[in-house]
């Protein structure tokens, strides 16, 4: 088993997989739009298959929560990883099941922008991984500024993305009136356009000035994360406005946890070798099933079933946003040590004499 998993547990493999996860969904969406006929349809179908795996990635967080060894360095885990998530789930259910529509609107605005911030923070982590693997250094100042700018542009696009589809809520169940907030929140997108008007030429200059210094896959990951939300500003097609980058985000996370599970499986006694991978696969499969069941209830269920199904998905997603702030907080020395122990390809090989 070690010989099977070992080729995946290298820095090179991480770079290739993460580059494909970051830009692959966007390329498939562009293929669908730019190539009519069977080729474009194949791109769309491939993207939908990837969406099935990526969409329930929020459930895969459970994989890390079942083993106390994965929580070393997390402050007050019973509070941060159990009590507060349970309160978030209860509050989400209360708002979406029985609160007045104005409160639902306020909650969904918070949920949307919190989610966009979460997507951007994951991009920071992905580029930090790639930079450490490729250049054996932390991110530089320009890289951080560029990522921050791209993430703020994405944050400012949140309302533009989700308001037209009523924040993915069923409009018959939640007939939200956005007329009071729309005049203000609809202007945010112009701030994002202004950011890109500055960011794009800055990135072009940076690429020309530093072209020979870049590792190709690390560069693809960096550019993909900086311009992660740019398709939202370039198209009105749902595949590019939302699906492509949402799938990329989910695939990034599933791959990172999959590599974690593979790393945990290597070097163990043979009878225990498979269990980290079995647990990870079970959580992913469970997430897919729960996601599909919830989606079916939202389509075919009555009003109460729809409210409960949506509340469940939103609550789990919100908990995912919250928990990830602690699991991947590497300002903590203990969490940095966990990172290096979990992903050994991040550390340079030791040299002898």
Secondary structure by P-SEA (a helix, b strand, c coil): ccccccccccaaaaaaaaaaaacaaaaaaaaaaccccaaaaaaaaaaaaaaaacccccccaaaaaaccccccccccccccccaaaaaaaaaaaaaaccccaaaaaaaaaaaaaaaaaaaaaaaaaaaaaaaaaaccccccaaaaaaaaaaaaaaaaacccccccccccccccccccccccaaaaaaaaaaaaaaaaaaaaaaaaaaaaaccccccaaaaaaaaaaaaccccccccccccccccaaaaaaaaaaaaaaaaaaaaaaccccccccaaaaaaaaaaaaaaaaaaaaaaaaaacccaaaaaaaaaaaaaaaaaaaaaaacccccccaaaaaaaaaaccccccccccc
